[in-house]
Amino acid sequence: MAERAIDTATDLSRTITEVSAALQAAVDRLSEAIAAARQPGKPLSTISAITREAPFASLFIAFLFGVAVARRR
């Protein structure tokens, strides 16, 4: 019975390690995609610049976009 518990704990540890590695790989890919999108002339760079220049207008547009998305569902 003790061996079964040790085997279960070992399997669980392996599973957690695999999930952690997969999550880390996904975070790395997402970080790279965000870094690429923040380069000058790319979409996130443009959105950041607009948001810095007109924060209230950007907030209002984001609110309207959220309302539009919520109504579709």
mmCIF file of the N, C-alpha and C atoms, coordinates in Angstrom:
data_MODEL
# 
_entry.id   MODEL 
# 
loop_
_atom_site.group_PDB 
_atom_site.id 
_atom_site.type_symbol 
_atom_site.label_atom_id 
_atom_site.label_alt_id 
_atom_site.label_comp_id 
_atom_site.label_asym_id 
_atom_site.label_entity_id 
_atom_site.label_seq_id 
_atom_site.pdbx_PDB_ins_code 
_atom_site.Cartn_x 
_atom_site.Cartn_y 
_atom_site.Cartn_z 
_atom_site.occupancy 
_atom_site.B_iso_or_equiv 
_atom_site.pdbx_formal_charge 
_atom_site.auth_seq_id 
_atom_site.auth_comp_id 
_atom_site.auth_asym_id 
_atom_site.auth_atom_id 
_atom_site.pdbx_PDB_model_num 
ATOM 1   N N  . MET A 1 1  ? 0.815   -1.187 0.000   1.00 0.00 ? 1  MET A N  1 
ATOM 2   C CA . MET A 1 1  ? 0.000   0.000  0.000   1.00 0.00 ? 1  MET A CA 1 
ATOM 3   C C  . MET A 1 1  ? 0.870   1.266  0.000   1.00 0.00 ? 1  MET A C  1 
ATOM 4   N N  . ALA A 1 2  ? 1.960   1.240  0.735   1.00 0.00 ? 2  ALA A N  1 
ATOM 5   C CA . ALA A 1 2  ? 2.865   2.386  0.780   1.00 0.00 ? 2  ALA A CA 1 
ATOM 6   C C  . ALA A 1 2  ? 3.511   2.606  -0.583  1.00 0.00 ? 2  ALA A C  1 
ATOM 7   N N  . GLU A 1 3  ? 3.823   1.501  -1.286  1.00 0.00 ? 3  GLU A N  1 
ATOM 8   C CA . GLU A 1 3  ? 4.415   1.630  -2.618  1.00 0.00 ? 3  GLU A CA 1 
ATOM 9   C C  . GLU A 1 3  ? 3.435   2.277  -3.587  1.00 0.00 ? 3  GLU A C  1 
ATOM 10  N N  . ARG A 1 4  ? 2.172   1.926  -3.474  1.00 0.00 ? 4  ARG A N  1 
ATOM 11  C CA . ARG A 1 4  ? 1.149   2.514  -4.331  1.00 0.00 ? 4  ARG A CA 1 
ATOM 12  C C  . ARG A 1 4  ? 1.040   4.014  -4.081  1.00 0.00 ? 4  ARG A C  1 
ATOM 13  N N  . ALA A 1 5  ? 1.120   4.434  -2.834  1.00 0.00 ? 5  ALA A N  1 
ATOM 14  C CA . ALA A 1 5  ? 1.061   5.850  -2.504  1.00 0.00 ? 5  ALA A CA 1 
ATOM 15  C C  . ALA A 1 5  ? 2.278   6.592  -3.054  1.00 0.00 ? 5  ALA A C  1 
ATOM 16  N N  . ILE A 1 6  ? 3.442   5.961  -2.959  1.00 0.00 ? 6  ILE A N  1 
ATOM 17  C CA . ILE A 1 6  ? 4.662   6.576  -3.499  1.00 0.00 ? 6  ILE A CA 1 
ATOM 18  C C  . ILE A 1 6  ? 4.576   6.683  -5.015  1.00 0.00 ? 6  ILE A C  1 
ATOM 19  N N  . ASP A 1 7  ? 4.060   5.627  -5.680  1.00 0.00 ? 7  ASP A N  1 
ATOM 20  C CA . ASP A 1 7  ? 3.900   5.669  -7.135  1.00 0.00 ? 7  ASP A CA 1 
ATOM 21  C C  . ASP A 1 7  ? 2.921   6.761  -7.554  1.00 0.00 ? 7  ASP A C  1 
ATOM 22  N N  . THR A 1 8  ? 1.847   6.890  -6.811  1.00 0.00 ? 8  THR A N  1 
ATOM 23  C CA . THR A 1 8  ? 0.857   7.925  -7.116  1.00 0.00 ? 8  THR A CA 1 
ATOM 24  C C  . THR A 1 8  ? 1.465   9.312  -6.938  1.00 0.00 ? 8  THR A C  1 
ATOM 25  N N  . ALA A 1 9  ? 2.212   9.499  -5.881  1.00 0.00 ? 9  ALA A N  1 
ATOM 26  C CA . ALA A 1 9  ? 2.859   10.788 -5.639  1.00 0.00 ? 9  ALA A CA 1 
ATOM 27  C C  . ALA A 1 9  ? 3.883   11.096 -6.729  1.00 0.00 ? 9  ALA A C  1 
ATOM 28  N N  . THR A 1 10 ? 4.608   10.088 -7.175  1.00 0.00 ? 10 THR A N  1 
ATOM 29  C CA . THR A 1 10 ? 5.597   10.270 -8.242  1.00 0.00 ? 10 THR A CA 1 
ATOM 30  C C  . THR A 1 10 ? 4.908   10.646 -9.549  1.00 0.00 ? 10 THR A C  1 
ATOM 31  N N  . ASP A 1 11 ? 3.813   9.942  -9.870  1.00 0.00 ? 11 ASP A N  1 
ATOM 32  C CA . ASP A 1 11 ? 3.060   10.260 -11.086 1.00 0.00 ? 11 ASP A CA 1 
ATOM 33  C C  . ASP A 1 11 ? 2.498   11.676 -11.025 1.00 0.00 ? 11 ASP A C  1 
ATOM 34  N N  . LEU A 1 12 ? 1.985   12.051 -9.875  1.00 0.00 ? 12 LEU A N  1 
ATOM 35  C CA . LEU A 1 12 ? 1.445   13.397 -9.703  1.00 0.00 ? 12 LEU A CA 1 
ATOM 36  C C  . LEU A 1 12 ? 2.546   14.434 -9.859  1.00 0.00 ? 12 LEU A C  1 
ATOM 37  N N  . SER A 1 13 ? 3.709   14.158 -9.307  1.00 0.00 ? 13 SER A N  1 
ATOM 38  C CA . SER A 1 13 ? 4.837   15.081 -9.419  1.00 0.00 ? 13 SER A CA 1 
ATOM 39  C C  . SER A 1 13 ? 5.251   15.250 -10.883 1.00 0.00 ? 13 SER A C  1 
ATOM 40  N N  . ARG A 1 14 ? 5.300   14.151 -11.628 1.00 0.00 ? 14 ARG A N  1 
ATOM 41  C CA . ARG A 1 14 ? 5.635   14.225 -13.056 1.00 0.00 ? 14 ARG A CA 1 
ATOM 42  C C  . ARG A 1 14 ? 4.598   15.037 -13.818 1.00 0.00 ? 14 ARG A C  1 
ATOM 43  N N  . THR A 1 15 ? 3.328   14.800 -13.521 1.00 0.00 ? 15 THR A N  1 
ATOM 44  C CA . THR A 1 15 ? 2.249   15.515 -14.201 1.00 0.00 ? 15 THR A CA 1 
ATOM 45  C C  . THR A 1 15 ? 2.344   17.008 -13.927 1.00 0.00 ? 15 THR A C  1 
ATOM 46  N N  . ILE A 1 16 ? 2.585   17.368 -12.683 1.00 0.00 ? 16 ILE A N  1 
ATOM 47  C CA . ILE A 1 16 ? 2.716   18.781 -12.327 1.00 0.00 ? 16 ILE A CA 1 
ATOM 48  C C  . ILE A 1 16 ? 3.912   19.395 -13.042 1.00 0.00 ? 16 ILE A C  1 
ATOM 49  N N  . THR A 1 17 ? 5.004   18.667 -13.130 1.00 0.00 ? 17 THR A N  1 
ATOM 50  C CA . THR A 1 17 ? 6.194   19.156 -13.826 1.00 0.00 ? 17 THR A CA 1 
ATOM 51  C C  . THR A 1 17 ? 5.906   19.369 -15.305 1.00 0.00 ? 17 THR A C  1 
ATOM 52  N N  . GLU A 1 18 ? 5.193   18.437 -15.929 1.00 0.00 ? 18 GLU A N  1 
ATOM 53  C CA . GLU A 1 18 ? 4.857   18.565 -17.355 1.00 0.00 ? 18 GLU A CA 1 
ATOM 54  C C  . GLU A 1 18 ? 3.926   19.749 -17.597 1.00 0.00 ? 18 GLU A C  1 
ATOM 55  N N  . VAL A 1 19 ? 2.933   19.909 -16.744 1.00 0.00 ? 19 VAL A N  1 
ATOM 56  C CA . VAL A 1 19 ? 2.009   21.030 -16.882 1.00 0.00 ? 19 VAL A CA 1 
ATOM 57  C C  . VAL A 1 19 ? 2.744   22.346 -16.674 1.00 0.00 ? 19 VAL A C  1 
ATOM 58  N N  . SER A 1 20 ? 3.628   22.379 -15.707 1.00 0.00 ? 20 SER A N  1 
ATOM 59  C CA . SER A 1 20 ? 4.409   23.582 -15.444 1.00 0.00 ? 20 SER A CA 1 
ATOM 60  C C  . SER A 1 20 ? 5.292   23.934 -16.643 1.00 0.00 ? 20 SER A C  1 
ATOM 61  N N  . ALA A 1 21 ? 5.921   22.943 -17.236 1.00 0.00 ? 21 ALA A N  1 
ATOM 62  C CA . ALA A 1 21 ? 6.772   23.182 -18.414 1.00 0.00 ? 21 ALA A CA 1 
ATOM 63  C C  . ALA A 1 21 ? 5.947   23.670 -19.596 1.00 0.00 ? 21 ALA A C  1 
ATOM 64  N N  . ALA A 1 22 ? 4.777   23.085 -19.798 1.00 0.00 ? 22 ALA A N  1 
ATOM 65  C CA . ALA A 1 22 ? 3.912   23.517 -20.893 1.00 0.00 ? 22 ALA A CA 1 
ATOM 66  C C  . ALA A 1 22 ? 3.431   24.944 -20.673 1.00 0.00 ? 22 ALA A C  1 
ATOM 67  N N  . LEU A 1 23 ? 3.082   25.273 -19.446 1.00 0.00 ? 23 LEU A N  1 
ATOM 68  C CA . LEU A 1 23 ? 2.647   26.623 -19.123 1.00 0.00 ? 23 LEU A CA 1 
ATOM 69  C C  . LEU A 1 23 ? 3.780   27.624 -19.323 1.00 0.00 ? 23 LEU A C  1 
ATOM 70  N N  . GLN A 1 24 ? 4.976   27.259 -18.922 1.00 0.00 ? 24 GLN A N  1 
ATOM 71  C CA . GLN A 1 24 ? 6.135   28.141 -19.107 1.00 0.00 ? 24 GLN A CA 1 
ATOM 72  C C  . GLN A 1 24 ? 6.401   28.369 -20.591 1.00 0.00 ? 24 GLN A C  1 
ATOM 73  N N  . ALA A 1 25 ? 6.276   27.328 -21.412 1.00 0.00 ? 25 ALA A N  1 
ATOM 74  C CA . ALA A 1 25 ? 6.469   27.475 -22.859 1.00 0.00 ? 25 ALA A CA 1 
ATOM 75  C C  . ALA A 1 25 ? 5.413   28.394 -23.457 1.00 0.00 ? 25 ALA A C  1 
ATOM 76  N N  . ALA A 1 26 ? 4.169   28.264 -22.999 1.00 0.00 ? 26 ALA A N  1 
ATOM 77  C CA . ALA A 1 26 ? 3.091   29.124 -23.499 1.00 0.00 ? 26 ALA A CA 1 
ATOM 78  C C  . ALA A 1 26 ? 3.341   30.576 -23.103 1.00 0.00 ? 26 ALA A C  1 
ATOM 79  N N  . VAL A 1 27 ? 3.784   30.802 -21.888 1.00 0.00 ? 27 VAL A N  1 
ATOM 80  C CA . VAL A 1 27 ? 4.077   32.165 -21.426 1.00 0.00 ? 27 VAL A CA 1 
ATOM 81  C C  . VAL A 1 27 ? 5.226   32.756 -22.235 1.00 0.00 ? 27 VAL A C  1 
ATOM 82  N N  . ASP A 1 28 ? 6.227   31.953 -22.522 1.00 0.00 ? 28 ASP A N  1 
ATOM 83  C CA . ASP A 1 28 ? 7.354   32.437 -23.325 1.00 0.00 ? 28 ASP A CA 1 
ATOM 84  C C  . ASP A 1 28 ? 6.901   32.840 -24.726 1.00 0.00 ? 28 ASP A C  1 
ATOM 85  N N  . ARG A 1 29 ? 6.060   32.003 -25.355 1.00 0.00 ? 29 ARG A N  1 
ATOM 86  C CA . ARG A 1 29 ? 5.559   32.326 -26.693 1.00 0.00 ? 29 ARG A CA 1 
ATOM 87  C C  . ARG A 1 29 ? 4.713   33.594 -26.667 1.00 0.00 ? 29 ARG A C  1 
ATOM 88  N N  . LEU A 1 30 ? 3.883   33.740 -25.655 1.00 0.00 ? 30 LEU A N  1 
ATOM 89  C CA . LEU A 1 30 ? 3.047   34.935 -25.528 1.00 0.00 ? 30 LEU A CA 1 
ATOM 90  C C  . LEU A 1 30 ? 3.907   36.176 -25.302 1.00 0.00 ? 30 LEU A C  1 
ATOM 91  N N  . SER A 1 31 ? 4.924   36.058 -24.481 1.00 0.00 ? 31 SER A N  1 
ATOM 92  C CA . SER A 1 31 ? 5.827   37.187 -24.235 1.00 0.00 ? 31 SER A CA 1 
ATOM 93  C C  . SER A 1 31 ? 6.538   37.613 -25.516 1.00 0.00 ? 31 SER A C  1 
ATOM 94  N N  . GLU A 1 32 ? 6.972   36.640 -26.310 1.00 0.00 ? 32 GLU A N  1 
ATOM 95  C CA . GLU A 1 32 ? 7.622   36.955 -27.582 1.00 0.00 ? 32 GLU A CA 1 
ATOM 96  C C  . GLU A 1 32 ? 6.655   37.644 -28.542 1.00 0.00 ? 32 GLU A C  1 
ATOM 97  N N  . ALA A 1 33 ? 5.401   37.176 -28.579 1.00 0.00 ? 33 ALA A N  1 
ATOM 98  C CA . ALA A 1 33 ? 4.402   37.779 -29.464 1.00 0.00 ? 33 ALA A CA 1 
ATOM 99  C C  . ALA A 1 33 ? 4.111   39.217 -29.040 1.00 0.00 ? 33 ALA A C  1 
ATOM 100 N N  . ILE A 1 34 ? 4.023   39.458 -27.744 1.00 0.00 ? 34 ILE A N  1 
ATOM 101 C CA . ILE A 1 34 ? 3.769   40.813 -27.249 1.00 0.00 ? 34 ILE A CA 1 
ATOM 102 C C  . ILE A 1 34 ? 4.957   41.714 -27.547 1.00 0.00 ? 34 ILE A C  1 
ATOM 103 N N  . ALA A 1 35 ? 6.159   41.207 -27.349 1.00 0.00 ? 35 ALA A N  1 
ATOM 104 C CA . ALA A 1 35 ? 7.353   42.011 -27.642 1.00 0.00 ? 35 ALA A CA 1 
ATOM 105 C C  . ALA A 1 35 ? 7.418   42.364 -29.126 1.00 0.00 ? 35 ALA A C  1 
ATOM 106 N N  . ALA A 1 36 ? 7.058   41.427 -29.985 1.00 0.00 ? 36 ALA A N  1 
ATOM 107 C CA . ALA A 1 36 ? 7.060   41.701 -31.425 1.00 0.00 ? 36 ALA A CA 1 
ATOM 108 C C  . ALA A 1 36 ? 5.993   42.721 -31.790 1.00 0.00 ? 36 ALA A C  1 
ATOM 109 N N  . ALA A 1 37 ? 4.840   42.670 -31.138 1.00 0.00 ? 37 ALA A N  1 
ATOM 110 C CA . ALA A 1 37 ? 3.751   43.600 -31.439 1.00 0.00 ? 37 ALA A CA 1 
ATOM 111 C C  . ALA A 1 37 ? 4.006   44.994 -30.888 1.00 0.00 ? 37 ALA A C  1 
ATOM 112 N N  . ARG A 1 38 ? 4.946   45.133 -29.964 1.00 0.00 ? 38 ARG A N  1 
ATOM 113 C CA . ARG A 1 38 ? 5.251   46.446 -29.386 1.00 0.00 ? 38 ARG A CA 1 
ATOM 114 C C  . ARG A 1 38 ? 6.308   47.207 -30.173 1.00 0.00 ? 38 ARG A C  1 
ATOM 115 N N  . GLN A 1 39 ? 6.884   46.597 -31.182 1.00 0.00 ? 39 GLN A N  1 
ATOM 116 C CA . GLN A 1 39 ? 7.890   47.292 -31.981 1.00 0.00 ? 39 GLN A CA 1 
ATOM 117 C C  . GLN A 1 39 ? 7.242   48.457 -32.720 1.00 0.00 ? 39 GLN A C  1 
ATOM 118 N N  . PRO A 1 40 ? 8.010   49.507 -32.993 1.00 0.00 ? 40 PRO A N  1 
ATOM 119 C CA . PRO A 1 40 ? 7.446   50.683 -33.660 1.00 0.00 ? 40 PRO A CA 1 
ATOM 120 C C  . PRO A 1 40 ? 6.726   50.324 -34.964 1.00 0.00 ? 40 PRO A C  1 
ATOM 121 N N  . GLY A 1 41 ? 5.539   50.893 -35.100 1.00 0.00 ? 41 GLY A N  1 
ATOM 122 C CA . GLY A 1 41 ? 4.746   50.653 -36.302 1.00 0.00 ? 41 GLY A CA 1 
ATOM 123 C C  . GLY A 1 41 ? 3.819   49.456 -36.205 1.00 0.00 ? 41 GLY A C  1 
ATOM 124 N N  . LYS A 1 42 ? 3.958   48.676 -35.175 1.00 0.00 ? 42 LYS A N  1 
ATOM 125 C CA . LYS A 1 42 ? 3.103   47.499 -34.982 1.00 0.00 ? 42 LYS A CA 1 
ATOM 126 C C  . LYS A 1 42 ? 1.858   47.894 -34.189 1.00 0.00 ? 42 LYS A C  1 
ATOM 127 N N  . PRO A 1 43 ? 0.843   47.022 -34.163 1.00 0.00 ? 43 PRO A N  1 
ATOM 128 C CA . PRO A 1 43 ? -0.441  47.375 -33.534 1.00 0.00 ? 43 PRO A CA 1 
ATOM 129 C C  . PRO A 1 43 ? -0.365  47.820 -32.068 1.00 0.00 ? 43 PRO A C  1 
ATOM 130 N N  . LEU A 1 44 ? 0.340   47.091 -31.231 1.00 0.00 ? 44 LEU A N  1 
ATOM 131 C CA . LEU A 1 44 ? 0.389   47.475 -29.809 1.00 0.00 ? 44 LEU A CA 1 
ATOM 132 C C  . LEU A 1 44 ? 1.113   48.797 -29.600 1.00 0.00 ? 44 LEU A C  1 
ATOM 133 N N  . SER A 1 45 ? 2.092   49.070 -30.424 1.00 0.00 ? 45 SER A N  1 
ATOM 134 C CA . SER A 1 45 ? 2.791   50.347 -30.345 1.00 0.00 ? 45 SER A CA 1 
ATOM 135 C C  . SER A 1 45 ? 1.839   51.488 -30.675 1.00 0.00 ? 45 SER A C  1 
ATOM 136 N N  . THR A 1 46 ? 1.038   51.304 -31.706 1.00 0.00 ? 46 THR A N  1 
ATOM 137 C CA . THR A 1 46 ? 0.068   52.324 -32.108 1.00 0.00 ? 46 THR A CA 1 
ATOM 138 C C  . THR A 1 46 ? -0.995  52.525 -31.035 1.00 0.00 ? 46 THR A C  1 
ATOM 139 N N  . ILE A 1 47 ? -1.521  51.432 -30.496 1.00 0.00 ? 47 ILE A N  1 
ATOM 140 C CA . ILE A 1 47 ? -2.547  51.529 -29.447 1.00 0.00 ? 47 ILE A CA 1 
ATOM 141 C C  . ILE A 1 47 ? -1.978  52.205 -28.204 1.00 0.00 ? 47 ILE A C  1 
ATOM 142 N N  . SER A 1 48 ? -0.744  51.880 -27.846 1.00 0.00 ? 48 SER A N  1 
ATOM 143 C CA . SER A 1 48 ? -0.115  52.509 -26.676 1.00 0.00 ? 48 SER A CA 1 
ATOM 144 C C  . SER A 1 48 ? 0.033   54.007 -26.875 1.00 0.00 ? 48 SER A C  1 
ATOM 145 N N  . ALA A 1 49 ? 0.453   54.406 -28.063 1.00 0.00 ? 49 ALA A N  1 
ATOM 146 C CA . ALA A 1 49 ? 0.630   55.834 -28.339 1.00 0.00 ? 49 ALA A CA 1 
ATOM 147 C C  . ALA A 1 49 ? -0.704  56.575 -28.279 1.00 0.00 ? 49 ALA A C  1 
ATOM 148 N N  . ILE A 1 50 ? -1.743  55.988 -28.854 1.00 0.00 ? 50 ILE A N  1 
ATOM 149 C CA . ILE A 1 50 ? -3.066  56.626 -28.832 1.00 0.00 ? 50 ILE A CA 1 
ATOM 150 C C  . ILE A 1 50 ? -3.582  56.729 -27.405 1.00 0.00 ? 50 ILE A C  1 
ATOM 151 N N  . THR A 1 51 ? -3.382  55.691 -26.625 1.00 0.00 ? 51 THR A N  1 
ATOM 152 C CA . THR A 1 51 ? -3.852  55.676 -25.243 1.00 0.00 ? 51 THR A CA 1 
ATOM 153 C C  . THR A 1 51 ? -3.128  56.733 -24.400 1.00 0.00 ? 51 THR A C  1 
ATOM 154 N N  . ARG A 1 52 ? -1.830  56.912 -24.641 1.00 0.00 ? 52 ARG A N  1 
ATOM 155 C CA . ARG A 1 52 ? -1.087  57.939 -23.905 1.00 0.00 ? 52 ARG A CA 1 
ATOM 156 C C  . ARG A 1 52 ? -1.564  59.345 -24.263 1.00 0.00 ? 52 ARG A C  1 
ATOM 157 N N  . GLU A 1 53 ? -1.925  59.544 -25.525 1.00 0.00 ? 53 GLU A N  1 
ATOM 158 C CA . GLU A 1 53 ? -2.334  60.881 -25.967 1.00 0.00 ? 53 GLU A CA 1 
ATOM 159 C C  . GLU A 1 53 ? -3.762  61.217 -25.551 1.00 0.00 ? 53 GLU A C  1 
ATOM 160 N N  . ALA A 1 54 ? -4.655  60.223 -25.566 1.00 0.00 ? 54 ALA A N  1 
ATOM 161 C CA . ALA A 1 54 ? -6.061  60.488 -25.261 1.00 0.00 ? 54 ALA A CA 1 
ATOM 162 C C  . ALA A 1 54 ? -6.628  59.365 -24.392 1.00 0.00 ? 54 ALA A C  1 
ATOM 163 N N  . PRO A 1 55 ? -6.304  59.352 -23.098 1.00 0.00 ? 55 PRO A N  1 
ATOM 164 C CA . PRO A 1 55 ? -6.720  58.227 -22.254 1.00 0.00 ? 55 PRO A CA 1 
ATOM 165 C C  . PRO A 1 55 ? -8.237  58.111 -22.074 1.00 0.00 ? 55 PRO A C  1 
ATOM 166 N N  . PHE A 1 56 ? -8.944  59.233 -21.953 1.00 0.00 ? 56 PHE A N  1 
ATOM 167 C CA . PHE A 1 56 ? -10.392 59.150 -21.736 1.00 0.00 ? 56 PHE A CA 1 
ATOM 168 C C  . PHE A 1 56 ? -11.114 58.679 -22.990 1.00 0.00 ? 56 PHE A C  1 
ATOM 169 N N  . ALA A 1 57 ? -10.674 59.148 -24.132 1.00 0.00 ? 57 ALA A N  1 
ATOM 170 C CA . ALA A 1 57 ? -11.281 58.701 -25.386 1.00 0.00 ? 57 ALA A CA 1 
ATOM 171 C C  . ALA A 1 57 ? -11.031 57.207 -25.583 1.00 0.00 ? 57 ALA A C  1 
ATOM 172 N N  . SER A 1 58 ? -9.834  56.748 -25.253 1.00 0.00 ? 58 SER A N  1 
ATOM 173 C CA . SER A 1 58 ? -9.513  55.322 -25.384 1.00 0.00 ? 58 SER A CA 1 
ATOM 174 C C  . SER A 1 58 ? -10.358 54.483 -24.431 1.00 0.00 ? 58 SER A C  1 
ATOM 175 N N  . LEU A 1 59 ? -10.546 54.975 -23.216 1.00 0.00 ? 59 LEU A N  1 
ATOM 176 C CA . LEU A 1 59 ? -11.369 54.269 -22.245 1.00 0.00 ? 59 LEU A CA 1 
ATOM 177 C C  . LEU A 1 59 ? -12.809 54.182 -22.726 1.00 0.00 ? 59 LEU A C  1 
ATOM 178 N N  . PHE A 1 60 ? -13.318 55.263 -23.291 1.00 0.00 ? 60 PHE A N  1 
ATOM 179 C CA . PHE A 1 60 ? -14.683 55.282 -23.812 1.00 0.00 ? 60 PHE A CA 1 
ATOM 180 C C  . PHE A 1 60 ? -14.837 54.291 -24.964 1.00 0.00 ? 60 PHE A C  1 
ATOM 181 N N  . ILE A 1 61 ? -13.876 54.243 -25.851 1.00 0.00 ? 61 ILE A N  1 
ATOM 182 C CA . ILE A 1 61 ? -13.931 53.298 -26.974 1.00 0.00 ? 61 ILE A CA 1 
ATOM 183 C C  . ILE A 1 61 ? -13.874 51.861 -26.463 1.00 0.00 ? 61 ILE A C  1 
ATOM 184 N N  . ALA A 1 62 ? -13.032 51.606 -25.482 1.00 0.00 ? 62 ALA A N  1 
ATOM 185 C CA . ALA A 1 62 ? -12.952 50.260 -24.906 1.00 0.00 ? 62 ALA A CA 1 
ATOM 186 C C  . ALA A 1 62 ? -14.264 49.878 -24.245 1.00 0.00 ? 62 ALA A C  1 
ATOM 187 N N  . PHE A 1 63 ? -14.913 50.830 -23.573 1.00 0.00 ? 63 PHE A N  1 
ATOM 188 C CA . PHE A 1 63 ? -16.208 50.570 -22.951 1.00 0.00 ? 63 PHE A CA 1 
ATOM 189 C C  . PHE A 1 63 ? -17.254 50.229 -24.011 1.00 0.00 ? 63 PHE A C  1 
ATOM 190 N N  . LEU A 1 64 ? -17.306 51.010 -25.081 1.00 0.00 ? 64 LEU A N  1 
ATOM 191 C CA . LEU A 1 64 ? -18.266 50.733 -26.158 1.00 0.00 ? 64 LEU A CA 1 
ATOM 192 C C  . LEU A 1 64 ? -18.006 49.378 -26.804 1.00 0.00 ? 64 LEU A C  1 
ATOM 193 N N  . PHE A 1 65 ? -16.731 49.047 -26.979 1.00 0.00 ? 65 PHE A N  1 
ATOM 194 C CA . PHE A 1 65 ? -16.384 47.743 -27.542 1.00 0.00 ? 65 PHE A CA 1 
ATOM 195 C C  . PHE A 1 65 ? -16.855 46.620 -26.606 1.00 0.00 ? 65 PHE A C  1 
ATOM 196 N N  . GLY A 1 66 ? -16.673 46.798 -25.316 1.00 0.00 ? 66 GLY A N  1 
ATOM 197 C CA . GLY A 1 66 ? -17.124 45.796 -24.341 1.00 0.00 ? 66 GLY A CA 1 
ATOM 198 C C  . GLY A 1 66 ? -18.622 45.630 -24.362 1.00 0.00 ? 66 GLY A C  1 
ATOM 199 N N  . VAL A 1 67 ? -19.368 46.741 -24.468 1.00 0.00 ? 67 VAL A N  1 
ATOM 200 C CA . VAL A 1 67 ? -20.823 46.667 -24.544 1.00 0.00 ? 67 VAL A CA 1 
ATOM 201 C C  . VAL A 1 67 ? -21.252 45.926 -25.803 1.00 0.00 ? 67 VAL A C  1 
ATOM 202 N N  . ALA A 1 68 ? -20.599 46.236 -26.927 1.00 0.00 ? 68 ALA A N  1 
ATOM 203 C CA . ALA A 1 68 ? -20.941 45.578 -28.191 1.00 0.00 ? 68 ALA A CA 1 
ATOM 204 C C  . ALA A 1 68 ? -20.694 44.074 -28.121 1.00 0.00 ? 68 ALA A C  1 
ATOM 205 N N  . VAL A 1 69 ? -19.577 43.683 -27.514 1.00 0.00 ? 69 VAL A N  1 
ATOM 206 C CA . VAL A 1 69 ? -19.254 42.252 -27.398 1.00 0.00 ? 69 VAL A CA 1 
ATOM 207 C C  . VAL A 1 69 ? -20.242 41.568 -26.443 1.00 0.00 ? 69 VAL A C  1 
ATOM 208 N N  . ALA A 1 70 ? -20.580 42.231 -25.352 1.00 0.00 ? 70 ALA A N  1 
ATOM 209 C CA . ALA A 1 70 ? -21.498 41.645 -24.367 1.00 0.00 ? 70 ALA A CA 1 
ATOM 210 C C  . ALA A 1 70 ? -22.895 41.449 -24.942 1.00 0.00 ? 70 ALA A C  1 
ATOM 211 N N  . ARG A 1 71 ? -23.321 42.348 -25.787 1.00 0.00 ? 71 ARG A N  1 
ATOM 212 C CA . ARG A 1 71 ? -24.665 42.228 -26.364 1.00 0.00 ? 71 ARG A CA 1 
ATOM 213 C C  . ARG A 1 71 ? -24.751 41.107 -27.386 1.00 0.00 ? 71 ARG A C  1 
ATOM 214 N N  . ARG A 1 72 ? -23.660 40.755 -27.998 1.00 0.00 ? 72 ARG A N  1 
ATOM 215 C CA . ARG A 1 72 ? -23.669 39.677 -28.995 1.00 0.00 ? 72 ARG A CA 1 
ATOM 216 C C  . ARG A 1 72 ? -23.886 38.319 -28.353 1.00 0.00 ? 72 ARG A C  1 
ATOM 217 N N  . ARG A 1 73 ? -23.590 38.203 -27.101 1.00 0.00 ? 73 ARG A N  1 
ATOM 218 C CA . ARG A 1 73 ? -23.682 36.899 -26.428 1.00 0.00 ? 73 ARG A CA 1 
ATOM 219 C C  . ARG A 1 73 ? -24.982 36.737 -25.774 1.00 0.00 ? 73 ARG A C  1 
# 
